Amino acid sequence: MGPGTVAMTGAAGTIGSVLREALRADAERLILVDRVPLRPAAPNEEVRAADLRDATAVAAALAGADAVLHLGGLPDEAPLPELLDTNVLGTHHVLEAARRTGIRRVVLAGSNRVTGFHLVGHLTGPDEPVRPDGLYGVSKAAVEALGRLYADKFGLSVLCLRIGSFERVPTETRHLATWLSHRDAVGYVRAALAAPPVPGFTAVYAVSANTRRYWELPAPAALDYVPVDDAETHAADIPGADLAADPAAPQGGPYARPECTLPHLPHPGAGP
Ligand SMILES: NC(=O)c1ccc[n+]([C@@H]2O[C@H](COP(=O)([O-])OP(=O)(O)OC[C@H]3O[C@@H](n4cnc5c(N)ncnc54)[C@H](O)[C@@H]3O)[C@@H](O)[C@H]2O)c1
């Protein structure tokens, strides 16, 4: 099955900009949704502005779509109210629009940071308990829970891609495990949109075939894509790549440190 009309939220973002170029060749129509201005770059592209925090605007932006690729959101640590508003409520608005209008397939941008406190020495699969490495990871765990709820209760077909480190090339030692190349990101998303819209929820890690990865690749029944890139081919350019990672360290690396979250916690005396 072809992807038909695909709506992509977060279309102006880092990942959206890369995926847009690939998907415009696949989709009959590509609806680009973001709160920042965008311009169509092909006859089958259409731009619709919407703030994810506005349920009515989201429903209008997704009207007519057969599938939604929901990339929009805050991609890193932030105060929890902001993460809840944009990531959690925003995803709720997307799923609600899908339920009401019969959108067959929803693909969610999840994050590896839902399991950042699992240890480097442990090959982690998507069915293990979440162990978020910060408030952002908590928001993405709630995003997954919403996806599962809408699949279980309303029969939507929801796939959550727990995206690794989306970079042109890996540049730091953690990326040797976590890198998701542009080519593999396109491959994962194409497979996610091409899969039959069977009701149910699935989460998979979207990571390249890195020799040092600590996440399972998707089971073929969950998602029909085998990644092709390996961060190891760039190891010579990464300082410290010759040192073995500590198997007892958290997978989230610097994101798992208190300093990552402390600046985003309320200050005593700063008001309610
Ligand atoms: N980049 C990565 O390595 C990575 C890793 C794991 C998960 N992810 C997830 O993938 C998705 C895309 O990440 P990215 O790196 O492209 O982030 P990005 O910040 O570059 O893009 C996010 C987009 O969402 C839009 N957006 C933010 N708030 C919005 C709102 N209230 N209403 C409408 N649009 C809004 C922004 O304008 C932006 O264009 C995010 O959900 C992120 O959490 C990214």
The ligand as an SDF file (V2000), in Angstrom:
LIG
                    3D

 44 48  0  0  0  0  0  0  0  0999 V2000
   16.9110   14.8600   16.7850 N   0  0  0  0  0  0  0  0  0  0  0  0
   17.0470   13.7230   17.4720 C   0  0  0  0  0  0  0  0  0  0  0  0
   18.1410   13.1570   17.5490 O   0  0  0  0  0  0  0  0  0  0  0  0
   15.8400   13.1020   18.1480 C   0  0  0  0  0  0  0  0  0  0  0  0
   16.0600   11.9740   18.9470 C   0  0  0  0  0  0  0  0  0  0  0  0
   14.9600   11.3670   19.5490 C   0  0  0  0  0  0  0  0  0  0  0  0
   13.6900   11.8680   19.3310 C   0  0  0  0  0  0  0  0  0  0  0  0
   13.5140   12.9880   18.5590 N   0  0  0  0  0  0  0  0  0  0  0  0
   12.1340   13.5000   18.3750 C   0  0  0  0  0  0  0  0  0  0  0  0
   11.9170   13.6890   16.9890 O   0  0  0  0  0  0  0  0  0  0  0  0
   11.0560   14.8010   16.7740 C   0  0  0  0  0  0  0  0  0  0  0  0
   11.7260   15.8070   15.8540 C   0  0  0  0  0  0  0  0  0  0  0  0
   12.9610   16.2040   16.4130 O   0  0  0  0  0  0  0  0  0  0  0  0
   13.8710   17.3170   15.7520 P   0  0  0  0  0  0  0  0  0  0  0  0
   15.2710   17.0350   16.1560 O   0  0  0  0  0  0  0  0  0  0  0  0
   13.5590   17.4680   14.3090 O   0  0  0  0  0  0  0  0  0  0  0  0
   13.3750   18.5930   16.5760 O   0  0  0  0  0  0  0  0  0  0  0  0
   13.2580   20.1160   16.0640 P   0  0  0  0  0  0  0  0  0  0  0  0
   13.1830   20.9660   17.2960 O   0  0  0  0  0  0  0  0  0  0  0  0
   14.3070   20.4320   15.0620 O   0  0  0  0  0  0  0  0  0  0  0  0
   11.8500   20.1000   15.3300 O   0  0  0  0  0  0  0  0  0  0  0  0
   10.6450   20.0930   16.0400 C   0  0  0  0  0  0  0  0  0  0  0  0
    9.6170   20.8910   15.2630 C   0  0  0  0  0  0  0  0  0  0  0  0
    8.4250   20.9490   16.0380 O   0  0  0  0  0  0  0  0  0  0  0  0
    7.9000   22.2490   15.9360 C   0  0  0  0  0  0  0  0  0  0  0  0
    7.1360   22.5890   17.1400 N   0  0  0  0  0  0  0  0  0  0  0  0
    7.5950   22.7170   18.4040 C   0  0  0  0  0  0  0  0  0  0  0  0
    6.6060   23.1160   19.2080 N   0  0  0  0  0  0  0  0  0  0  0  0
    5.4970   23.2210   18.4410 C   0  0  0  0  0  0  0  0  0  0  0  0
    4.1620   23.6170   18.7020 C   0  0  0  0  0  0  0  0  0  0  0  0
    3.7560   23.9750   19.9280 N   0  0  0  0  0  0  0  0  0  0  0  0
    3.2870   23.6290   17.6730 N   0  0  0  0  0  0  0  0  0  0  0  0
    3.6800   23.2810   16.4200 C   0  0  0  0  0  0  0  0  0  0  0  0
    4.9350   22.9090   16.1130 N   0  0  0  0  0  0  0  0  0  0  0  0
    5.8360   22.9020   17.1130 C   0  0  0  0  0  0  0  0  0  0  0  0
    9.0990   23.1730   15.8100 C   0  0  0  0  0  0  0  0  0  0  0  0
    8.7270   24.4220   15.1820 O   0  0  0  0  0  0  0  0  0  0  0  0
   10.0440   22.3400   14.9690 C   0  0  0  0  0  0  0  0  0  0  0  0
    9.9400   22.6280   13.5880 O   0  0  0  0  0  0  0  0  0  0  0  0
   10.7620   15.3780   18.1650 C   0  0  0  0  0  0  0  0  0  0  0  0
    9.5220   14.8440   18.5980 O   0  0  0  0  0  0  0  0  0  0  0  0
   11.8870   14.8460   19.0140 C   0  0  0  0  0  0  0  0  0  0  0  0
   11.5140   14.7510   20.3740 O   0  0  0  0  0  0  0  0  0  0  0  0
   14.5660   13.6220   17.9780 C   0  0  0  0  0  0  0  0  0  0  0  0
  1  2  1  0
  2  3  2  0
  2  4  1  0
  4  5  1  0
  4 44  2  0
  5  6  2  0
  6  7  1  0
  7  8  2  0
  8  9  1  0
  8 44  1  0
  9 10  1  0
  9 42  1  0
 10 11  1  0
 11 12  1  0
 11 40  1  0
 12 13  1  0
 13 14  1  0
 14 15  2  0
 14 16  1  0
 14 17  1  0
 17 18  1  0
 18 19  2  0
 18 20  1  0
 18 21  1  0
 21 22  1  0
 22 23  1  0
 23 24  1  0
 23 38  1  0
 24 25  1  0
 25 26  1  0
 25 36  1  0
 26 27  1  0
 26 35  1  0
 27 28  2  0
 28 29  1  0
 29 30  1  0
 29 35  2  0
 30 31  1  0
 30 32  2  0
 32 33  1  0
 33 34  2  0
 34 35  1  0
 36 37  1  0
 36 38  1  0
 38 39  1  0
 40 41  1  0
 40 42  1  0
 42 43  1  0
M  CHG  2   8   1  16  -1
M  END
$$$$
